[in-house]
């Protein structure tokens, strides 16, 4: 049974198709400014290439944040719209958890702790720690937004970094005399999201309005400005 995965929360989004618990196709999207335009055509190409029609989908997985506020809204609105129109279940996964799962799959040798980290702006990063001794990795802390220097104080020895905020954290660590390794390149997240949907969405389940909510972590710049005024 086919399941779709959507990621528009990261700087380079992706869509993926899973069938019989196996990733059969993945397509990368352009940079953030182009994701809204490219998302639906990419989904259409993915399905057409697999010889499928939209009503054959059995579920959808989407990144719910943290990440680009606009990107999150685009991805979640698309997933919800498709779920409603096709009468299929839609499930979400933390962007950082999806990143940790994707990165852990590419580890040549399992590492004790992986830090999934994304640029958050305002001099901060989004980050969460995971232990990679199982599949999927186990979460060690909630998703947070914090300054790289504050994150460094919480990283156990041997921690590996993954995500578009990894260089920022590594450079901050180097300035403090710490050596941190980065897992590169950052893998696309849509395959993990599609696999998550295949594992958690029942084939007979329908769309549940209001069930899925974004995980923004912190208020947007506009919201923060309104609170200060």
C-alpha positions in Angstrom: 0.0 0.0 0.0 1.4 3.4 -1.0 2.1 6.2 1.5 3.3 9.8 0.8 5.9 11.8 2.8 6.2 15.6 2.6 8.8 17.9 4.0 8.7 21.7 3.4 10.0 22.6 6.9 13.7 22.5 6.0 15.7 24.6 3.7 15.7 21.9 1.0 12.4 20.1 1.2 11.4 16.7 -0.4 8.6 14.4 -1.3 8.8 10.6 -1.2 6.7 7.6 -1.9 6.7 4.4 0.1 5.1 1.1 -1.0 5.1 -2.1 1.0 7.3 -0.4 3.6 10.0 0.3 1.0 11.0 3.7 -0.4 10.3 3.6 -4.1 10.8 7.3 -5.1 12.2 10.5 -3.7 12.3 14.0 -5.2 14.1 17.0 -3.8 12.4 20.4 -3.9 14.0 23.8 -4.6 15.1 26.2 -1.9 12.4 27.5 0.4 11.1 30.3 -1.9 10.2 27.7 -4.5 8.7 24.9 -2.4 5.1 26.1 -2.5 5.2 26.2 -6.3 7.0 22.9 -6.7 5.2 20.7 -4.1 2.0 19.7 -6.0 3.8 19.1 -9.3 6.4 17.0 -7.5 3.7 14.9 -5.9 2.0 14.4 -9.3 5.3 13.3 -10.9 6.0 10.9 -8.1 2.7 9.2 -8.3 2.7 9.1 -12.1 6.2 7.6 -12.1 5.0 4.8 -9.8 1.9 4.2 -11.9 -0.4 5.4 -9.2 -3.4 7.7 -8.9 -4.0 9.9 -5.8 -7.0 7.9 -4.6 -4.7 4.9 -4.2 -2.7 6.6 -1.4 -3.4 5.1 2.0 -1.8 7.8 4.2 0.4 10.9 4.4 3.3 11.8 6.7 4.4 15.4 7.0 7.0 17.4 9.0 5.3 19.5 11.6 8.2 21.6 12.8 10.2 23.2 13.9 11.4 24.9 10.8 10.4 27.7 8.3 7.0 29.1 9.5 5.9 29.6 5.9 7.2 26.2 4.8 5.4 24.4 7.7 2.2 26.0 6.7 2.6 25.0 3.1 3.4 21.4 3.9 0.7 20.9 6.5 -2.0 22.6 4.4 -1.1 20.4 1.5 -1.1 17.2 3.6 -4.4 18.1 5.2 -6.0 19.1 1.9 -5.0 15.8 0.3 -6.0 13.9 3.4 -9.4 15.5 3.4 -9.9 15.1 -0.4 -8.7 11.5 -0.5 -10.3 10.4 2.9 -6.9 9.1 4.2 -5.1 9.5 7.5 -2.5 12.2 7.9 0.2 11.9 10.6 3.0 14.3 11.6 6.6 13.9 13.0 8.9 16.5 14.5 11.3 17.8 11.9 14.2 17.2 14.3 13.1 13.6 15.0 12.7 13.0 11.2 16.2 14.4 10.8 17.6 12.2 13.5 16.0 9.1 11.9 17.3 10.0 8.5 20.8 10.7 9.7 21.0 7.6 11.9 20.2 5.4 8.8 23.4 6.7 7.2 25.7 6.0 10.1 28.4 3.6 9.2 28.9 2.9 12.9 26.2 3.6 15.4 27.0 6.5 17.6 25.8 7.0 21.2 24.3 10.5 20.8 23.2 12.4 17.7 22.2 16.1 17.8 19.7 17.1 15.2 20.2 20.8 14.7 18.6 23.4 12.3 19.2 27.1 11.8 16.5 29.1 13.6 17.6 32.7 13.0 17.9 35.4 15.8 21.3 33.8 16.6 19.7 30.5 17.7 19.3 27.0 16.5 16.6 24.4 16.8 18.0 21.2 18.4 17.2 17.9 20.1 19.4 15.0 21.2 18.8 11.4 20.3 20.5 8.1 21.3 21.2 6.0 18.2 21.3 2.5 19.7 18.0 1.4 18.2 15.6 1.9 15.2 14.2 4.5 15.5 16.6 6.6 17.7 15.3 7.4 21.2 14.7 11.0 22.2 16.8 12.4 25.0 15.2 15.8 25.3 12.4 17.9 23.7 12.8 20.1 20.7 14.1 23.5 21.7 15.3 26.8 20.4 18.6 28.0 22.0 21.9 29.7 21.3 24.7 27.4 20.0 26.9 28.2 23.1 24.1 27.0 25.4 23.7 23.9 23.4 27.4 23.1 23.6 27.2 22.7 27.4 24.7 19.9 27.0 26.5 17.8 24.4 28.0 14.5 25.7 31.5 13.5 24.4 31.4 12.0 21.0 28.1 13.6 19.9 27.6 13.8 16.1 25.8 16.7 14.5 23.3 16.5 11.6 21.3 19.2 9.9 21.7 22.7 8.4 22.6 24.1 11.8 25.5 21.7 12.3 28.2 24.0 10.9 27.1 26.8 13.2 27.3 24.6 16.2 30.6 23.0 15.1 32.2 26.4 14.6 30.9 27.6 18.0 32.5 24.5 19.5 35.8 25.0 17.7 36.0 28.5 19.2 35.6 26.9 22.6 38.3 24.2 21.9 35.7 21.4 21.2 35.9 19.1 18.1 32.5 18.0 16.9 31.9 15.8 13.8 29.2 16.5 11.3 27.2 13.9 9.3 27.1 15.1 5.7 25.3 15.5 3.5 22.0 16.1 5.3 19.6 13.4 3.9 16.1 14.2 2.7 13.4 13.8 5.3 10.4 12.8 3.1 11.3 9.1 3.0 11.4 8.9 6.8 8.0 10.7 6.9 6.5 8.3 4.4 7.8 5.3 6.4 6.4 6.9 9.6 3.0 7.1 7.9 3.2 3.5 6.7 4.0 2.4 10.3 1.3 4.5 12.1 -1.6 5.2 9.7 -4.2 2.4 9.5 -5.1 1.8 5.9 -8.8 2.1 6.7 -8.5 5.3 8.8 -9.9 8.5 7.4 -8.9 12.2 7.7 -9.4 13.6 11.2 -9.9 17.4 11.1 -8.0 19.4 13.8 -5.8 16.5 14.8 -2.5 17.7 13.4 -1.0 20.9 14.8 2.3 22.6 14.0 5.3 22.5 16.3 6.6 26.1 16.0 8.7 26.0 19.2 8.7 29.8 19.5 6.6 32.7 18.1 7.2 34.2 14.7 9.0 37.5 14.4 5.7 39.3 13.8 4.1 37.6 16.8 7.1 38.5 19.0 6.9 42.1 17.8 3.2 42.3 18.8 4.0 40.9 22.2 6.6 43.6 22.8 4.3 46.4 21.7 
